[in-house]
Amino acid sequence: MKFLAGLVVGVLVAALAPLVWLAGGKFDVSAAAETCALEQRLAPWVVDRSIASHAPAGRNPHADDAAALARGRSRYRELCVACHGAPGVEIGEIGRGLNPVPPSLDAPGVQRRSDGELFWVVKRGIRMSGMPAFGGTHDDAELWALVSFVRRLPRLTDEDRRMLR
């Protein structure tokens, strides 16, 4: 019986210790703080699972629309360049101050995401990452156009770069 009581107390202490630590304000939430190894490993995994679970299926309905691509470039300039930059276009001061650092959207890991996943991230944002939700301020057609332009990032033309600056 003593063993069982000790086991229960040990499990309770192990479960409550992190809560006491968090409630005591010991976890530094400042954007300037270094992220711990657990956060660096766990957060991306949780984000990936959530995006995959919630994103709409199917292809971008505006994928082959040249006018949508032009609108997407304009929206990218307004909404994304400051934080994400683009190939040949520097990240702005806001993006350099974010933690975690916003990903380059031409990176293979981003480009491997489905159209629906990219759309969901743009529409819904990612909590505590600096990525805002644009679904409340932009309609779906604008957001799909933005996804079209994100797909173009690895193959930007000189004209695209000029228009993004």
C-alpha positions as CSV (number, residue, x, y, z in Angstrom):
1,M,0.0,0.0,0.0
2,K,2.9,2.4,0.8
3,F,4.4,1.7,-2.6
4,L,1.1,2.5,-4.4
5,A,0.7,5.8,-2.3
6,G,4.2,6.8,-3.1
7,L,3.7,6.1,-6.8
8,V,0.5,8.2,-6.9
9,V,2.3,11.1,-5.1
10,G,5.2,10.8,-7.5
11,V,3.0,10.9,-10.5
12,L,1.1,13.9,-9.1
13,V,4.3,15.8,-8.4
14,A,5.6,15.0,-11.9
15,A,2.4,16.2,-13.4
16,L,2.0,19.3,-11.3
17,A,5.6,20.5,-11.4
18,P,5.5,21.9,-15.0
19,L,2.2,23.6,-14.1
20,V,3.7,25.3,-11.1
21,W,6.7,26.3,-13.2
22,L,4.4,27.8,-15.9
23,A,2.1,29.5,-13.3
24,G,5.1,31.0,-11.7
25,G,6.0,32.9,-14.9
26,K,9.2,31.0,-15.4
27,F,8.6,30.4,-19.1
28,D,10.0,33.4,-21.0
29,V,7.5,34.2,-23.7
30,S,9.4,37.2,-25.1
31,A,10.2,37.2,-28.8
32,A,13.8,37.8,-27.9
33,A,14.2,34.6,-25.9
34,E,15.9,31.6,-27.3
35,T,13.5,28.7,-27.9
36,C,14.3,25.5,-25.9
37,A,15.0,22.2,-27.6
38,L,11.6,20.8,-26.7
39,E,9.8,23.8,-28.3
40,Q,12.0,23.6,-31.4
41,R,11.0,20.0,-31.9
42,L,7.4,19.9,-30.7
43,A,6.0,23.1,-32.1
44,P,6.7,22.4,-35.8
45,W,5.3,18.9,-35.4
46,V,2.1,20.2,-33.8
47,V,1.8,22.9,-36.5
48,D,2.2,20.4,-39.3
49,R,-0.3,18.0,-37.8
50,S,-2.9,20.8,-37.3
51,I,-2.5,22.2,-40.8
52,A,-2.8,18.8,-42.4
53,S,-5.9,18.1,-40.3
54,H,-7.7,21.3,-41.1
55,A,-6.7,22.3,-44.6
56,P,-9.2,21.9,-47.4
57,A,-8.6,19.2,-50.0
58,G,-8.2,19.8,-53.7
59,R,-6.3,22.1,-56.0
60,N,-6.2,25.9,-56.1
61,P,-9.3,26.9,-58.2
62,H,-7.3,29.9,-59.5
63,A,-4.0,28.0,-60.3
64,D,-4.0,28.7,-64.0
65,D,-5.5,32.2,-63.9
66,A,-3.0,34.9,-65.0
67,A,-5.1,37.7,-63.6
68,A,-5.2,35.8,-60.2
69,L,-1.4,35.5,-60.3
70,A,-1.1,39.2,-60.8
71,R,-3.5,39.9,-57.9
72,G,-1.6,37.4,-55.8
73,R,1.7,39.2,-56.5
74,S,0.1,42.5,-55.4
75,R,-1.3,40.9,-52.2
76,Y,2.1,39.2,-51.5
77,R,3.8,42.6,-51.7
78,E,1.2,44.1,-49.3
79,L,0.9,41.2,-46.9
80,C,4.0,39.0,-47.0
81,V,7.2,40.6,-48.2
82,A,7.9,42.4,-44.9
83,C,8.1,39.1,-43.0
84,H,9.0,36.5,-45.6
85,G,10.8,38.4,-48.3
86,A,11.2,36.6,-51.6
87,P,14.1,35.3,-53.7
88,G,16.2,38.5,-54.4
89,V,13.9,40.6,-52.1
90,E,15.1,41.2,-48.5
91,I,13.0,40.5,-45.4
92,G,11.9,43.7,-43.7
93,E,12.6,44.8,-40.2
94,I,9.4,43.3,-38.9
95,G,10.3,39.8,-40.2
96,R,13.8,40.1,-38.7
97,G,12.3,40.8,-35.3
98,L,10.0,37.8,-35.2
99,N,10.7,34.6,-33.3
100,P,10.4,32.1,-34.8
101,V,11.9,33.5,-37.9
102,P,9.3,33.4,-40.7
103,P,10.2,30.8,-43.3
104,S,11.3,31.6,-46.9
105,L,8.2,30.7,-48.8
106,D,10.2,29.4,-51.8
107,A,11.8,26.8,-49.5
108,P,11.2,23.2,-50.5
109,G,9.4,22.4,-47.2
110,V,6.8,25.2,-47.9
111,Q,6.5,24.4,-51.6
112,R,5.8,20.7,-50.7
113,R,2.6,21.7,-48.8
114,S,-0.6,21.2,-50.7
115,D,-2.5,24.2,-52.1
116,G,-5.1,23.6,-49.4
117,E,-2.5,23.7,-46.7
118,L,-1.1,27.0,-48.0
119,F,-4.6,28.5,-48.3
120,W,-5.5,27.4,-44.7
121,V,-2.3,29.0,-43.3
122,V,-2.9,32.3,-45.1
123,K,-6.6,32.3,-44.2
124,R,-6.4,31.1,-40.6
125,G,-2.8,32.1,-39.5
126,I,-0.7,30.3,-37.0
127,R,-1.1,31.3,-33.3
128,M,2.0,32.6,-31.5
129,S,4.2,32.6,-34.6
130,G,3.5,36.1,-35.9
131,M,1.5,34.7,-38.9
132,P,-1.8,36.6,-39.0
133,A,-5.1,35.2,-40.2
134,F,-6.1,37.1,-43.3
135,G,-9.4,35.3,-43.7
136,G,-11.2,38.1,-41.8
137,T,-10.0,40.8,-44.1
138,H,-9.7,39.1,-47.5
139,D,-12.1,36.9,-49.4
140,D,-11.2,33.4,-50.5
141,A,-10.5,34.4,-54.1
142,E,-7.8,36.9,-53.0
143,L,-6.3,34.3,-50.7
144,W,-6.2,31.6,-53.5
145,A,-4.6,34.2,-55.7
146,L,-1.9,34.7,-53.1
147,V,-1.4,30.9,-53.0
148,S,-0.9,31.0,-56.8
149,F,1.9,33.6,-56.3
150,V,3.5,31.7,-53.5
151,R,3.7,28.7,-55.9
152,R,5.6,31.0,-58.4
153,L,8.2,32.2,-55.8
154,P,10.9,29.6,-56.8
155,R,10.6,30.9,-60.4
156,L,10.3,34.6,-60.0
157,T,11.0,36.8,-63.0
158,D,12.9,40.1,-62.9
159,E,9.6,41.8,-63.3
160,D,8.2,40.0,-60.3
161,R,11.1,41.1,-58.2
162,R,10.8,44.7,-59.3
163,M,7.1,44.7,-58.5
164,L,7.8,43.3,-55.0
165,R,10.2,46.0,-54.0
